[in-house]
Amino acid sequence: MAYIGAEVMISPLGETTEENWLALCENRSGISLVPDAGFDKEGLYLSKIPGLTGPARFRGLLTRALKQISEKIDPAILPSARTIVLISSTKGELDVNIADQFGEPAAALITEFHLAHQPIIVSNACISGVLAINAAANFINAKIYDHVIVIGCDLISEFVVYGFQSLFAISDQPCMPFDAARKGISMGEGCAAVVVSSDREIYKDQPLRLFSGASANDANHISGPSRTGEGLVRSTKKTMDNNGITASEIDFICAHGTATLYNDEMESIAFDRLNLTHIPLNSLKGYFGHTLGAAGVIETSVCMQMIRQGMLLKSLGFREKGTSKELNIVSANKPAQINTILKTASGFGGGNAALIIRKI
């Protein structure tokens, strides 16, 4: 059995998990208008961490996250030969080293925390975070490692912003996932970390159970999602079937919800095909923006807090149905008994992934 816990979040909403959770409960967004951020120096709505400047932003966030993790688990875990670190990111420190955006940050973690193994990089577009957590569960279940620390981290850079602008995918207002008036994404940056382990005793706080998930690639388009939701249907169905979990057992769905026209529509079709449209659902992009390779880890960490705190969070930015299939979108924070959460992710190149976490 794989356990997951010790969740850490660093974002525009706060420096710790506790600060982030408080902001989420108050329905505060990290998205704000940033002057001169666009290709033609136009202002854009972005979710940027205040005061995060300099050439070592990426490795600095990784270090801060791992330090916070070390305070939430048995300290002997980090340098153990039975521990591996996975780093989930799309771009790393590309703004510093275009030839090798992950090498130096990984080496810095080895030196500072005396890691026994070279960290593994998981970089597969926006499903990277969910893929990395699934890989961690697979390592545990196969007994290759006893403990896996997953860190998801991505930063806003000119490369990222200009790239999404070239696709006409960035909204001229804070993003509105699943809403009829949505216009596209709001870019975000942040870092989160979780610990996946075969031993529930290493955690200072009660862990949750992690059911190893699945991924599927429908190869629809280099940047556009399938119109039928095929990859998301396959990855979600396989995750549920492999773990013997039925729709009646799922209490909440944390969707990808980028607020682009095609992504949100695709997700609604996929969830309809899976007979999951009645289950409460939200997107967290209205709080954090789209944090790319960090999104899966950040949003899974929020899901873990939702289970711990017994609270469904409002899908920020949603007001009016904007998809062809009706979804049960959470429109206001409300207390709830949450035992099992389905987390999904979709990304460029037709990638889709899902995982399930459950209260013990």
Buried (B, 14 or more C-beta within 10 A) or exposed (E): EBBBBBBBBBBBBBBEBEBBBEBBBEEBBBBBEBEEBBEEEEEBBBBBBEEBEEEBBBBBBBBBBBBBBBEBBBEEBBEBEBBBBBBBBBBBBBBBBEEEBBBBBBBBBBEBBEBBEEBBBBBBBBBBBBBBBBBBBBBBBEEEBBBBBBBBBBBBBEEBBEBBBEEEBBBEBBBBBBBEEBBBBBBBBBBBBBBBBBBBEBBEEEBBBBBBBBBBBBEBEEBBBBEBBBBBBBBBBBBBEEBEBEEEBBBBBBBBBBBBBBBBBBBBBBBBBBEBBEBBBBBBBBBBBBBBBBBBBBBBBBBBBBBBBEBBBBBBBBEEBBBEBEBBBBEEBEEBEBBBBBBBBBBBBBBBBBBBBBBE
